[in-house]
Amino acid sequence: MKKIRDIGMAILLLCIGNNAIAQRMKVQDNLPAETEIPTGVIVHSDPRLAILERKHRNIQLGVIRSGRGYRVQIYNGNDRNKANQIKVDFMRRFPGVRTYLTYVQPQFRVKVGDYRGRDEAQQMYNQVSGFYNPSMIVPDIIVINTLKDD
């Protein structure tokens, strides 16, 4: 009984092996003599995939997070309307600098900028001290943006 099973397996393996060789020969016989079989893969994809890949790479390279840093405080007082006026005035004078209006009872504070170092905050302080008095550099939790746009 074992002999019959072994002989059946051998015949089956021979048939499968011959079939694979025959298929390989058919593919090679159909090609012209000068045609090379390509070894690389050419991917035709939607151009939007490249945009998604770039965004994903940027997310891996950089993030938006918070950390310790400095801001320049340009207003500290009880008047909400005055705080809003100073914030709007600053935004008109310096459109690229972020402004923050906070309320810590009983005072409103307007702070500007996100600076990692005190020297960067000092440069902004020098620019705004003539317009907003009193102003000062204060340590704060800042927004750190490390995303890089291509």
C-alpha positions in Angstrom: 0.0 0.0 0.0 2.8 2.4 0.8 4.5 1.6 -2.4 1.5 2.5 -4.4 1.2 5.9 -2.6 4.9 6.6 -3.1 4.6 5.8 -6.8 1.5 8.0 -7.1 3.3 11.0 -5.5 6.3 10.5 -7.8 4.1 10.6 -10.9 2.2 13.7 -9.6 5.5 15.5 -9.0 6.8 14.6 -12.4 3.6 16.0 -14.0 3.7 19.3 -12.1 7.5 19.7 -12.9 6.9 19.0 -16.6 4.0 21.4 -16.8 6.1 24.3 -15.2 8.9 23.7 -17.7 6.5 23.6 -20.6 5.0 27.0 -19.5 8.4 28.6 -19.2 9.4 27.4 -22.6 6.1 28.8 -24.2 6.8 32.3 -22.7 10.4 32.3 -24.0 9.4 30.9 -27.4 6.8 33.7 -28.0 9.3 36.5 -27.5 11.3 37.9 -30.4 15.1 37.2 -30.2 16.1 40.8 -29.4 13.5 41.4 -26.7 14.8 41.5 -23.2 12.7 40.4 -20.3 12.2 43.4 -18.0 13.6 43.1 -14.5 12.3 46.4 -13.0 8.8 47.5 -12.2 7.2 50.7 -13.6 4.5 52.1 -11.5 1.9 54.4 -13.1 0.1 56.2 -10.2 -2.2 59.1 -9.6 -0.2 62.4 -9.2 -2.2 63.1 -6.0 -0.4 60.2 -4.4 2.9 62.1 -4.6 1.3 65.0 -2.7 0.1 62.7 0.0 3.5 61.1 0.2 5.1 64.5 0.6 2.7 65.5 3.4 3.3 62.2 5.2 7.0 62.7 5.0 6.6 66.3 6.4 4.6 64.9 9.2 7.3 62.4 10.0 10.0 65.1 9.8 8.3 67.7 11.8 5.4 68.3 14.2 3.5 71.1 15.9 3.9 70.9 19.6 4.3 73.1 22.6 7.3 73.8 24.8 9.0 76.4 27.0 9.8 79.7 25.4 9.2 83.4 25.5 6.6 85.9 24.4 6.4 89.7 24.6 3.6 91.0 26.7 2.2 94.3 25.3 -0.8 94.8 27.6 -1.8 93.8 31.1 -5.0 95.4 32.5 -8.7 95.1 33.5 -10.2 96.6 30.4 -11.3 94.0 27.8 -12.1 96.6 25.1 -8.6 98.1 25.4 -7.0 94.7 25.3 -8.9 93.9 22.0 -8.0 97.3 20.6 -4.3 96.7 21.3 -4.5 93.2 19.9 -6.1 94.4 16.6 -3.6 97.3 16.4 -0.7 95.0 16.8 -2.0 92.6 14.2 -2.2 95.5 11.7 1.3 96.6 12.4 2.9 93.1 12.5 0.7 90.8 10.4 3.1 87.8 10.5 3.3 87.6 14.3 0.8 85.5 16.3 -1.1 87.3 19.1 -2.7 85.8 22.2 -5.3 87.4 24.4 -5.7 85.6 27.7 -7.7 86.3 30.8 -6.4 85.5 34.3 -8.9 86.9 36.7 -9.1 89.9 37.0 -6.7 90.9 34.2 -6.5 90.6 30.5 -3.1 90.1 28.9 -2.0 90.4 25.3 1.1 88.5 24.4 2.8 88.2 21.0 5.1 85.8 19.3 6.5 82.3 19.9 10.2 82.6 20.6 12.4 79.7 21.7 15.2 82.0 22.9 15.2 85.2 24.9 17.4 86.9 22.2 14.6 86.4 19.6 12.1 87.8 22.0 14.4 90.7 22.7 14.4 91.7 19.0 10.6 91.8 19.0 10.6 93.7 22.3 12.9 96.4 20.8 10.4 96.8 17.9 7.2 97.0 20.0 8.5 98.9 23.0 8.0 102.3 21.2 4.4 101.5 20.4 3.1 99.7 23.5 4.2 100.8 26.9 4.8 99.1 29.3 5.8 95.9 27.5 8.0 93.1 28.7 9.4 89.7 27.9 7.7 86.9 29.7 8.4 83.1 29.8 5.5 81.1 28.5 4.4 77.8 26.9 4.8 78.5 23.2 3.7 76.7 20.0 6.7 75.1 18.3 6.1 74.4 14.6 8.8 72.2 13.0 6.9 71.4 9.8 8.8 72.0 6.7 6.9 72.9 3.5 8.5 71.9 0.2 
